[in-house]
Amino acid sequence: MAGHRLFLAIGASEKLQSAAQSWLRKHAQFPVRPQRLKNLHITLVPP
């Protein structure tokens, strides 16, 4: 499968979303563009 990639996204739990929101508030100085919490997910990428 050279040249192909598969991304598997898993929805984040409410607890993880809350923790992420807290982290983003504490680190607002970083140049990141936060997304809506409902769009937060975990992406698994195989090595």
C-alpha positions in Angstrom: 0.0 0.0 0.0 2.8 2.4 -0.7 1.5 6.0 -1.0 -1.8 5.2 0.9 -2.7 6.4 4.4 -5.6 5.5 6.6 -6.8 7.8 9.3 -9.1 6.5 12.0 -10.8 9.2 14.2 -12.4 8.3 17.5 -14.7 10.7 19.2 -13.3 12.2 22.5 -15.2 11.6 25.7 -16.8 14.6 27.5 -14.1 14.3 30.2 -11.4 14.6 27.6 -13.1 17.5 25.9 -13.4 19.3 29.2 -9.7 18.7 30.0 -8.7 19.9 26.5 -10.8 23.1 27.0 -9.1 23.7 30.4 -5.7 23.2 28.8 -6.5 25.6 25.9 -7.6 28.3 28.4 -4.4 27.9 30.4 -2.2 28.0 27.3 -3.9 30.7 25.3 -0.6 32.3 24.4 0.2 29.4 22.0 -0.4 30.1 18.4 -3.1 27.4 18.0 -6.5 27.6 16.4 -8.9 25.8 18.7 -11.8 23.9 17.2 -15.3 23.5 18.6 -15.4 20.8 21.3 -17.9 18.7 19.4 -15.2 18.4 16.6 -12.5 17.2 19.0 -11.4 13.7 18.1 -8.4 11.4 18.5 -6.6 10.5 15.3 -4.7 7.2 15.2 -1.9 7.0 12.6 0.0 3.7 12.3 3.8 3.9 12.2 
